[in-house]
Amino acid sequence: MGWTIERAMPAALILVLALVCWWLGRRTAARLRRGRHPETRLTTAAQVALLTNGPIRVAETTVASMLEREQLRADSVGRLYRTPTEPSDALSREAAELTGTGAGIATVLRGLVSGDTVRELIDDLTKRGLLVDGQALRRAWKWTAIEEAVLAAAGVAAFVGGLNGYVLISVLLPAWFAFAAMSRRRAARRIRPTDAGREAAEAAWPDQSLISGRTGSVAVGGLSNHPDRELRIALLRGLPATRRTGAAVAGVTGGFAGPAGYWAAGSGCGSGCGGGAGCGSGCGGGGCGGGNS
């Protein structure tokens, strides 16, 4: 039998419903990614660090701040030690506990990233609309995937029940949408700033009350952007080889100089680095690579 509107109607219905479900899922995701502008500006370097490069940048900034305030000291291989100076904020106190009588910087950073204080900071900025609500985003893509899978299953069932082959061909679109939605659901586990969060971070970068001194350089650019070359080399030596290599590459390439590169360079160098040269030569050349020989 030839093609008729009646024969193509079930397939067309599946295609239309698949497109509508996908559009609704994308609209919800776009709304969550936009976020909302905060009523107040950012007030701490840790907030700026979190919006700039995630939890690892918060941990790096905390260590840099404690070193600058002489609450910690570091040896030539990146091992940290407490000093008699007592920390005054929650992140610093947590770092001091992790350091104990002496600990490698990698151990302290890992502990801070998975600690309660960073989790509370993430929750706070998420509620303020500056970080993408990962739970809501995963839920949106989950329901999109379920709806598309139901449409695909309905098409297969209709074909098995005796409908023409058009309906089987139409199953390809919702099946692909279901796969894409599940892939995006997995990606939504990553902590990322909303558009409003990016704008808030960029607005805070020139604020000398937040971003100044060695701590400010690390908040914007990571450990590879630390202005003290000897200390930078020592700290990077204490990181695993993969982290050292990532930091060196990010330093040479200029890291994430601009909103398009948010969180793409790991612990790399940011716009606070002087053109990439200082960070690149410090941690990419003889600093990290040849410093261990």
PADOZA-929159 format. One line per 4 residues: their letters; for each residue x, y, z of C-alpha. Coordinates in Angstrom, 2 decimals. Example, Ala and Ser with C-alpha at 12.3 -4.5 7.8 and 13.67 -1.06 7.14 Angstrom:
# residues 2
AS = 12.30,-4.50,7.80  13.67,-1.06,7.14
//
This chain:
# residues 293
MGWT = 0.00,0.00,0.00  1.18,3.53,-0.72  1.78,6.41,1.61  -1.30,8.08,3.11
IERA = -1.85,10.62,5.87  -3.74,8.02,7.87  -0.83,5.57,7.70  1.71,8.23,8.66
MPAA = -0.33,9.76,11.49  0.93,7.48,14.35  4.54,8.08,13.33  3.96,11.83,13.09
LILV = 2.36,11.87,16.53  5.37,10.12,18.07  7.75,12.56,16.37  5.81,15.61,17.55
LALV = 5.55,14.36,21.13  9.27,13.51,21.15  10.15,17.03,20.01  7.85,18.60,22.61
CWWL = 9.34,16.54,25.45  12.87,17.42,24.35  12.01,21.10,24.08  10.53,21.12,27.59
GRRT = 13.63,19.41,28.99  15.96,21.88,27.30  13.89,24.84,28.46  14.08,23.65,32.08
AARL = 17.84,23.09,31.79  18.35,26.54,30.29  16.40,28.15,33.13  18.50,26.33,35.73
RRGR = 21.73,27.34,33.97  20.73,31.00,33.88  20.31,31.17,37.65  19.29,34.43,39.26
HPET = 21.21,37.53,40.19  22.08,37.78,43.89  20.68,40.51,46.07  24.12,41.08,47.56
RLTT = 27.60,40.87,46.08  30.13,38.17,46.89  31.76,38.72,50.25  34.62,36.19,50.51
AAQV = 37.52,34.97,48.41  36.20,31.42,48.90  32.95,32.34,47.11  34.91,33.85,44.23
ALLT = 37.14,30.77,44.09  34.16,28.40,44.01  32.49,30.27,41.16  35.80,30.54,39.31
NGPI = 36.94,26.94,39.32  34.96,24.82,41.74  35.72,23.16,45.08  39.39,22.47,44.30
RVAE = 39.98,26.21,43.83  38.37,26.87,47.23  40.80,24.42,48.81  43.80,25.98,47.05
TTVA = 42.70,29.47,48.07  42.30,28.39,51.69  45.82,26.97,51.80  47.25,30.08,50.12
SMLE = 45.43,32.33,52.59  46.77,30.39,55.57  50.30,30.51,54.20  49.99,34.26,53.65
REQL = 48.71,34.76,57.21  51.43,32.44,58.55  48.91,29.94,59.91  50.66,27.27,57.84
RADS = 54.16,26.85,56.51  55.37,24.66,53.65  58.63,22.82,53.08  60.38,22.40,49.73
VGRL = 58.38,19.29,48.75  54.92,20.69,49.43  54.37,19.31,52.91  52.34,21.61,55.16
YRTP = 52.82,22.28,58.87  50.76,24.23,61.38  52.12,27.28,63.17  51.10,28.71,66.57
TEPS = 48.86,31.25,64.79  45.26,30.09,65.17  42.89,30.17,62.15  39.77,32.29,62.45
DALS = 37.32,30.93,59.84  35.69,27.54,59.30  37.64,26.61,56.17  40.97,27.47,57.78
REAA = 40.10,25.53,60.93  39.20,22.51,58.83  42.48,22.81,56.92  44.40,23.07,60.20
ELTG = 42.76,19.88,61.47  43.62,18.09,58.24  47.22,19.26,58.46  47.70,18.03,62.03
TGAG = 51.41,17.68,62.79  52.21,17.67,59.09  50.53,16.56,55.87  51.08,16.71,52.13
IATV = 49.24,19.46,50.31  47.38,16.90,48.19  45.95,15.32,51.35  44.81,18.68,52.70
LRGL = 43.23,19.70,49.39  41.33,16.41,49.09  40.06,16.73,52.63  38.85,20.28,52.09
VSGD = 37.11,19.44,48.81  35.12,16.64,50.44  34.60,18.47,53.74  31.45,19.85,55.29
TVRE = 32.46,23.51,54.97  32.85,23.36,51.19  29.56,21.45,50.97  27.81,24.20,52.93
LIDD = 29.35,26.84,50.66  28.11,24.96,47.59  24.61,24.69,49.04  24.57,28.41,49.89
LTKR = 25.58,29.56,46.40  23.16,27.08,44.83  20.27,28.52,46.85  21.32,32.01,45.75
GLLV = 21.16,30.96,42.10  24.91,31.29,41.50  25.58,27.57,41.06  23.51,25.26,38.87
DGQA = 21.11,23.19,40.97  22.51,19.80,39.99  19.73,17.84,41.67  17.01,19.73,39.82
LRRA = 18.92,19.48,36.54  19.40,15.72,36.90  15.71,15.35,37.75  14.70,17.31,34.62
WKWT = 16.85,15.19,32.32  15.70,11.99,34.06  12.04,12.72,33.33  12.88,13.75,29.77
AIEE = 14.65,10.42,29.25  11.70,8.51,30.73  9.18,10.30,28.52  11.26,9.70,25.38
AVLA = 11.78,6.04,26.29  8.02,5.60,26.74  7.40,7.09,23.29  10.03,4.82,21.75
AAGV = 8.52,1.78,23.47  5.03,2.78,22.33  6.24,2.98,18.76  7.81,-0.46,18.90
AAFV = 4.67,-1.90,20.50  2.51,-0.34,17.80  4.66,-1.87,15.08  4.53,-5.28,16.73
GGLN = 0.76,-4.86,17.02  0.44,-4.56,13.28  0.95,-0.90,12.37  3.04,0.02,9.32
GYVL = 6.80,0.51,9.22  6.58,4.30,9.44  5.97,4.08,13.16  9.09,1.96,13.63
ISVL = 11.22,4.53,11.81  9.77,7.29,13.99  11.07,5.47,17.09  14.64,6.49,16.21
LPAW = 14.14,10.12,17.27  12.77,9.54,20.81  15.34,6.77,21.31  18.14,9.18,20.44
FAFA = 16.61,11.88,22.67  16.41,9.39,25.56  20.09,8.52,25.15  21.07,12.21,24.94
AMSR = 19.01,13.05,28.03  20.71,10.32,30.08  24.10,11.56,28.93  23.24,15.10,30.02
RRAA = 21.91,13.78,33.32  25.29,12.21,34.04  27.08,15.44,33.10  24.81,17.39,35.49
RRIR = 26.67,15.86,38.45  29.46,18.37,37.89  29.29,21.54,39.96  29.10,24.54,37.63
PTDA = 28.27,28.23,37.95  25.11,29.64,36.46  25.27,32.55,34.05  24.52,34.80,37.02
GREA = 27.33,33.12,38.96  29.82,33.80,36.17  28.81,37.44,36.11  29.14,37.69,39.90
AEAA = 32.62,36.16,39.80  33.76,38.46,37.00  32.42,41.47,38.87  34.36,40.39,41.97
WPDQ = 37.72,39.89,40.27  38.65,43.62,40.29  37.44,44.01,43.89  40.60,44.57,45.92
SLIS = 38.75,43.89,49.17  38.23,40.30,47.98  40.91,39.59,45.39  44.25,40.94,46.52
GRTG = 47.68,39.69,47.45  48.81,36.11,47.07  45.45,34.72,48.14  43.67,36.70,45.43
SVAV = 46.07,35.45,42.76  45.36,31.85,43.74  41.59,32.43,43.97  41.58,33.58,40.35
GGLS = 44.31,31.38,38.89  45.04,28.46,41.19  48.32,27.36,42.75  50.12,27.73,39.42
NHPD = 49.31,31.45,39.65  50.92,31.93,43.10  53.18,35.00,42.81  55.92,33.57,45.06
RELR = 57.91,31.41,42.64  59.74,29.30,45.24  56.57,28.63,47.21  54.63,27.91,44.02
IALL = 57.20,25.32,42.94  57.20,23.72,46.39  53.41,23.47,46.50  53.15,22.04,43.01
RGLP = 55.79,19.44,43.86  53.44,18.15,46.52  50.69,17.45,43.99  50.32,14.20,42.01
ATRR = 52.08,14.20,38.64  48.79,14.49,36.73  47.77,17.59,38.67  51.23,19.12,38.18
TGAA = 51.06,18.53,34.44  47.55,19.98,34.23  48.58,23.05,36.17  51.63,23.57,33.98
VAGV = 49.65,23.25,30.74  46.98,25.62,32.05  49.64,28.11,33.05  51.25,28.10,29.62
TGGF = 47.93,28.41,27.78  46.57,31.11,30.04  44.01,28.88,31.73  40.43,30.12,31.57
AGPA = 40.91,33.78,30.69  37.26,34.58,30.19  33.84,33.09,30.85  34.05,30.59,27.98
GYWA = 36.74,28.65,29.79  35.12,28.29,33.20  36.40,25.19,34.98  37.95,23.87,31.78
AGSG = 41.54,24.21,32.92  41.42,22.39,36.24  43.73,24.13,38.67  45.17,26.28,35.93
CGSG = 46.10,29.87,35.67  43.43,32.50,35.28  43.16,36.05,34.15  45.14,37.13,37.16
CGGG = 48.29,35.61,35.67  50.54,38.04,33.92  49.93,36.94,30.38  50.62,33.29,31.14
AGCG = 54.38,33.71,31.08  54.97,33.92,34.80  52.86,30.88,35.56  54.15,28.90,32.64
SGCG = 57.82,29.38,33.42  57.30,28.86,37.13  55.48,25.54,37.15  55.87,24.27,33.63
GGGC = 59.59,24.56,33.13  62.26,23.88,35.70  59.83,24.41,38.58  57.76,21.25,38.64
GGGN = 59.41,19.15,36.02  63.07,19.49,36.80  62.68,20.53,40.41  62.37,16.97,41.65
S = 65.65,15.73,40.23
//
